[in-house]
């Protein structure tokens, strides 16, 4: 609707090498790995919480019916995650409040 044949033909043409070279200079910057980010490094320096749950690398497990304990938020407070499968929701709970995501 409202497109001319020349516009349609321009879409099908390959870009020139100079256009490709100019676009490659504006590539997406590499993202810093999560383990190197400032907030994550602070958590790693504190060490693993004593009540952290065990995980198995490389194995897919269903979401648990009980809350996941032993995690901390960026402020250093203990947090538990509860998956409500019947509501398709995630709850983040601390000592003082619970937030539905």
Secondary structure, 3 states (H helix, E strand, C coil): CCCCHHHHHHHHCCCCHHHHHHHHCCCCCCCCCHHHCHHHHHHHHHCCCCCCCCCCCCCCCCCCCCCEEEEECCCCCEEEEEEECCCCEEEEECCCCEEEC
